[in-house]
Amino acid sequence: MRRLKLLWHDRSGRFSALKAVVLAGTFIPGIWLAVQWSSGDLGARPVTEVIHGTGQWAVRLLLLCLLVSPLRRLFA
């Protein structure tokens, strides 16, 4: 029977703390925007602010992902 591959496991199927922390970290921007929305800190147009906020975080995460390969070559 095939084992279920979970996102926080490494290639050998063992738990990876680094992958778990990175996965949990990707939820932080959404949680932060939800907290701002619920407290009314997003201004008069909260939907627009959430759309802009998610776009900004998407660009930041994309740049971070693209930075991994050069750093790996540099520090390998």
BELPEKA-V174522 format. One record per pair of residues at least 12 apart in sequence whose C-alpha atoms are under 7 Angstrom apart, sorted by the first residue. I is the first residue (numbers start at 1). J is the second residue. If there is no record, write none. Layout:
# BELPEKA-V174522
i,j
I,J
I,J
This chain:
# BELPEKA-V174522
i,j
8,20
29,57
33,50
